[in-house]
Amino acid sequence: MTMFARLALAAALLTLAACGAPTSRNGIDAACEKIEFESSEFTVCHAQPGKHDLLLVNNGENGKPMRNFDSLDKRLGDRFARVAFAMNAGMYDPKGHPIGYYVEDGAEQAPLNRREGPGNFHLKPNGVFYGDASGWHVATTEQFAAGKPDHVRFATQSGPMLLIGGKLHPQISENGVSLQIRNGVGVSADGSAWFAISDEPVSFGRFARLFRDRLKAPDALYLDGAVSRLWDPVAQRKDGGPEIGPIVVALQRK
């Protein structure tokens, strides 16, 4: 290879690298990446114990639900600069209040909801994503109620469960006809929390298999659909759309 050819190749490789996804921004490492699974496009975000802290936020400074990502800077204050990503985190009523169990900064704001009803939330078993002194967890509502820890740092209840011990929810078909933008959370064996959002409409079954087969998270919980939104500061992605309710925020530790 001539010197000219080597220089041309080096320039091409540098161009490709520059066009790739950013690895950090303002000192914050990329936690999210785009992937393909079963011919569908997804974005997955990886929260790692020891590197990230997770918290839930809903109300803004005025005490009312924020309904979007735009007020997070005022709500988080100095912590805002450490945001790795944020995502909508559970179902809510028309005013933006959570319809299930919700704990923020150790304070319970809504009780566990075990009622029967319509819609995805009530497609039993539903479940709870929560954090306690031992880490992050996804459990069915009944499992959580039976073994509720003494101190819950954060929690959001949603439904249905996508995976329970590696098995698809009994009422989720392999590939149903209902296709939606969807987001959810799963916890892997090493204690990592995986948040995923589909970048195109997908079935419940495919979304559940993403957690089981690609992210290796045996327990996963559906957070919402159609209104699903992600804010990834490193990639400069901030989804718009309908108003949302509770928000999960991943902060990179100093």
C-alpha positions in Angstrom: 0.0 0.0 0.0 1.4 3.4 -1.0 1.8 6.2 1.5 -1.0 8.1 -0.2 -3.3 5.1 0.2 -2.4 4.7 3.8 -3.2 8.4 4.5 -6.5 8.0 2.6 -7.4 5.0 4.6 -6.5 6.7 7.9 -8.7 9.7 6.9 -11.6 7.5 6.1 -11.4 5.7 9.4 -11.3 9.0 11.3 -14.3 10.1 9.4 -16.2 7.0 10.3 -15.2 7.3 14.0 -16.4 10.9 14.0 -19.8 9.9 12.5 -20.4 7.2 15.2 -22.3 7.6 18.4 -20.7 9.9 21.0 -19.1 8.1 23.9 -19.3 11.0 26.4 -20.5 14.6 26.7 -19.6 17.1 29.4 -18.0 14.4 31.5 -21.0 12.0 31.3 -20.4 8.7 29.7 -22.9 7.3 27.1 -25.3 4.9 28.8 -27.7 4.4 25.9 -27.2 2.7 22.5 -29.2 1.8 19.4 -29.5 -1.9 18.7 -31.4 -4.2 16.3 -33.3 -7.2 17.7 -35.5 -9.5 15.6 -35.3 -6.9 12.8 -36.7 -4.1 14.9 -34.9 -1.0 16.2 -34.5 -0.3 19.9 -32.6 2.1 22.1 -31.4 0.5 25.4 -29.9 2.3 28.4 -27.7 0.5 30.9 -27.7 1.7 34.6 -24.8 0.1 36.4 -24.5 -0.3 40.2 -21.6 1.6 41.5 -21.6 3.9 38.5 -25.2 5.2 38.5 -27.8 6.3 41.0 -31.4 5.9 40.1 -34.2 8.1 41.3 -37.9 8.9 40.5 -39.3 12.3 40.1 -42.8 13.5 39.2 -43.7 16.8 40.8 -41.9 20.0 39.9 -41.0 23.0 42.1 -44.7 24.1 42.2 -45.8 20.7 43.6 -47.6 19.7 40.4 -46.6 16.9 38.0 -44.0 18.1 35.5 -45.4 16.1 32.6 -42.2 16.3 30.5 -38.4 16.5 30.8 -38.1 20.3 30.4 -38.4 21.1 34.1 -35.8 18.5 35.3 -33.1 21.1 35.5 -35.0 23.1 38.2 -36.2 20.0 39.9 -32.7 18.4 40.2 -30.6 21.4 40.8 -26.9 20.6 41.0 -27.6 17.0 40.2 -28.9 18.0 36.7 -25.3 18.1 35.3 -24.9 14.4 36.1 -28.0 13.1 34.2 -27.0 10.1 32.1 -30.6 9.5 30.8 -34.2 9.9 31.8 -37.3 8.0 30.7 -41.0 7.9 31.5 -41.6 5.4 34.3 -45.1 4.2 34.9 -48.7 4.8 34.2 -50.6 7.8 35.5 -54.0 9.4 35.8 -55.2 12.4 33.6 -53.5 14.9 35.9 -50.2 13.0 35.8 -50.3 11.3 39.2 -49.2 7.7 39.4 -52.0 5.1 39.5 -50.0 2.5 41.3 -47.5 2.3 44.1 -45.0 5.1 44.0 -42.1 6.0 46.3 -39.8 9.0 45.7 -36.8 9.7 47.9 -38.0 7.1 50.4 -41.4 8.7 50.8 -44.5 6.7 49.7 -46.7 9.0 47.6 -49.2 6.4 46.3 -50.2 3.0 47.8 -49.9 -0.4 46.2 -52.7 -0.9 43.7 -54.1 -4.5 43.7 -57.5 -3.7 42.3 -59.0 -5.3 39.2 -59.6 -3.1 36.2 -59.1 -2.6 32.4 -56.0 -1.8 30.4 -52.4 -2.8 30.5 -51.8 -1.8 34.1 -54.4 -4.3 35.4 -53.2 -7.2 33.1 -52.2 -9.4 36.0 -49.6 -10.1 37.1 -48.4 -6.5 37.0 -45.4 -5.5 39.0 -43.1 -3.1 40.8 -39.7 -1.7 39.8 -37.9 -0.6 43.0 -34.7 0.1 44.8 -33.7 -0.7 48.3 -30.5 -1.2 50.3 -29.6 -4.3 48.4 -30.0 -2.9 44.9 -32.5 -2.6 42.1 -35.3 -5.1 41.5 -38.3 -6.0 39.4 -41.0 -8.1 41.1 -44.7 -9.0 40.6 -47.0 -7.0 42.7 -47.8 -10.1 44.8 -44.1 -10.9 45.3 -43.4 -7.4 46.4 -46.3 -7.3 48.8 -45.2 -10.6 50.4 -41.6 -9.5 50.8 -41.7 -5.7 51.0 -38.4 -4.4 52.4 -38.3 -2.2 55.5 -37.1 0.8 53.5 -37.9 1.4 49.8 -35.7 4.1 48.3 -37.8 4.5 45.1 -40.6 2.5 43.5 -43.0 2.6 40.6 -45.8 0.1 39.9 -46.9 -0.6 36.3 -48.1 -3.4 34.2 -48.1 -5.9 32.8 -45.0 -7.8 33.8 -43.1 -8.7 30.6 -41.0 -11.5 32.0 -41.3 -13.5 35.3 -38.3 -15.7 36.0 -37.4 -15.7 32.3 -40.9 -16.7 31.1 -43.2 -14.4 29.1 -46.3 -13.1 30.9 -49.0 -15.8 30.5 -51.3 -13.4 28.6 -48.6 -12.1 26.2 -48.6 -13.9 22.8 -45.4 -14.6 20.9 -46.2 -12.0 18.3 -49.5 -10.2 18.8 -51.2 -7.9 16.3 -51.0 -4.9 18.6 -47.9 -2.9 17.6 -46.9 0.1 19.7 -43.9 2.2 20.6 -43.1 0.7 24.1 -40.7 1.1 27.0 -39.9 -1.0 30.0 -37.3 -2.0 32.5 -35.5 -5.2 33.5 -32.9 -6.2 36.0 -30.1 -8.7 35.1 -28.4 -11.2 37.3 -25.5 -8.8 38.0 -27.9 -6.2 39.4 -27.8 -3.9 36.4 -31.0 -2.2 35.3 -31.8 -2.1 31.6 -34.2 0.4 30.2 -35.5 -0.1 26.7 -37.6 1.9 24.3 -38.6 0.7 20.9 -37.8 3.1 18.0 -40.6 1.6 16.0 -43.9 -0.1 16.8 -43.4 -3.7 18.2 -45.5 -6.4 19.7 -45.5 -7.2 23.4 -43.9 -10.6 22.7 -40.9 -9.1 20.8 -40.4 -6.5 23.4 -40.4 -9.1 26.2 -37.9 -11.3 24.3 -35.6 -8.3 23.9 -35.1 -8.3 27.7 -34.8 -12.1 28.0 -32.7 -13.0 24.9 -30.6 -9.8 24.3 -30.4 -8.0 27.7 -30.4 -11.2 29.8 -32.9 -9.7 32.3 -35.1 -12.6 33.6 -37.6 -10.2 35.2 -38.9 -7.2 33.3 -41.8 -4.7 33.6 -43.7 -2.8 31.0 -43.7 0.9 31.8 -45.9 2.3 29.0 -46.6 2.5 25.3 -47.4 5.2 22.7 -46.4 7.9 25.1 -43.0 6.4 25.7 -40.2 8.9 25.7 -36.4 9.1 26.3 -34.0 11.8 27.1 -30.4 10.9 26.3 -28.2 14.0 26.9 -25.0 12.4 25.5 -26.7 11.6 22.2 -28.6 14.9 22.3 -31.9 13.1 22.0 -35.0 14.4 23.7 -38.2 12.8 22.6 -41.3 15.0 22.3 -44.9 13.9 22.4 -47.8 13.5 24.8 -47.5 14.5 28.4 -46.0 11.9 30.7 -46.2 11.0 34.4 -43.4 9.8 36.7 -39.8 10.0 35.3 -36.9 7.7 36.2 -33.5 9.5 36.1 -30.1 7.9 36.0 -27.3 10.0 37.5 -23.7 9.2 36.9 -21.7 9.3 40.2 -18.9 11.8 40.6 
